[in-house]
Amino acid sequence: MSEHSYCAIDPHFLLQTAGDDLELFRELSAMFVTLAGPVHARLELAMQNGDSKATHFESHSLKGSTSLVGARGLSALLGEIEAHARRERNDLILPCLPELNRLFALVLDEVNFSLEHFDGQSGAGEMPDTPQ
């Protein structure tokens, strides 16, 4: 099986944020795995219900967490959702939901993978190719 680099997160970004402390990196990654799921679930519900205020709050909260793990694509999408919610543009929010769910699942998979395999070395702990 061929390997490729992480595509949804940048584990080196979190490691650098953690002061190159691999144990702290793993603690922060585990915290993300534990806390991000419930925030995502609340955001999804708020988006489905057209609740701009809750969408704004939850997207902002999740964006902070995803930024920490170097999930640039997901963080950018959450920024767009947050901006739409601030302007109460629910017509622009709901179409973002499928991409939000796809990216969130990918980020969560990669963070979980990094917990077991990332050792802080360049190129180490690369994600195996996944079927499209």
N, C-alpha and C positions, 0 to 999 in steps of 0.2 A: 504494500500500500504506500503510495507516495504521500509526502507531507507538504503542508503549506503553512504559512504564518497565520497567526490570529487575524481574523478579518473584521471582527466586531468590537474588539477591545484592544487596548495596548497595556499589557501587564507591566511593561517597563515603566510606564507613567505612574502607576500606583506604587511600584517598588521605589521609584525615586521620591514620590510623595511621602513614603514611609521611611525615608532616610536610608534607603538600601538595606533595611532590616527585613529579612525574609519572613521571620516569625510575625512581625507586625503586618506585613503584606498579607499573610494568610489569615490573620485575625480580621483585618478589614474586608478581605474578600468574603470570608464566612459571614460577616455582619451584613454585607451587601446581599448575599444569597438569602439570609433570614428576613431582612427588612424590605427588600425591593418588591417581592411578590405581593404582599398585602397593599403596598402603595399602588402598584400596577393595577390590582383588582379594583381598588377604589377609583382610580383614574378611569378605567374602562367603564365602570358603572356610571360615573359622572358624565362621561362623553355620551353614552347611550341615552341617558336621561335628559340631555341638553342642559345640564347644570353648569353654566359658565363659571360661576364662582368656585365651585368644587373642582372643576376641570383646571382652572388656573392654579389653585392651591396645590393639587396633587401633581400636576405636570411640573411645576416649579420644584417641588420636593423631590420627585424622581429624577429630574434633570441634575440636581446636585449630586445625587448618588451615582448616576451613570457617568457623570463627568469625572468623578473620582477614580473609576475603573478604566478610564480612557475610552469610553464608548462614544466616540465623536459623532458617528452617524445618528445613533439613538438620541444623544443629547441635542443635536441640531433639530431633529424632528420634534422633540419635546419643547424646544424653544419656540418652534412654529405653532404648536398646539397652544402653548402658554399665551403667545401673542394673539392668536385667534380668540381665545377665551377672554382675554383682557378687553378685546373689542366686541365681545359677545357675538361673534360670528360662528354660531353653531352650525350653519350651513357648510362651513369650511372645516369644522372639527371632526365630525363623524366620518368623512371620507379618509381621514388619517388613521382610523382605527386598525384596519388590516395591516398596514405597514408597521404601526406601533407594535402590534402583537407579534409580527414576524421578527422584527428587530429585537424586541425584548426577549423572546425565546432564544434567539441566537446569542445575545449577550449573556443570558443566564447560563446557557450551555458552556460558553467559553470561560466564564468566571469559575464555574464548577470544575471544568477541566484544568484550569490554571491552579486551582487549589491542590490538585493531586500531582500535577506534572511540571509546573513552572518552577525552575530553580534559580532564576535570576541571571542566568547566562544567556548571552546573545544567541538566538536561534534554538535554545533549549526549550523543551516542553511545547513543541509546535503541535498544533491541532492536526489530527489526521483528516484527509479529505472526507467530506461527507457527501452522500448522493444528493443531487439537486432535485 
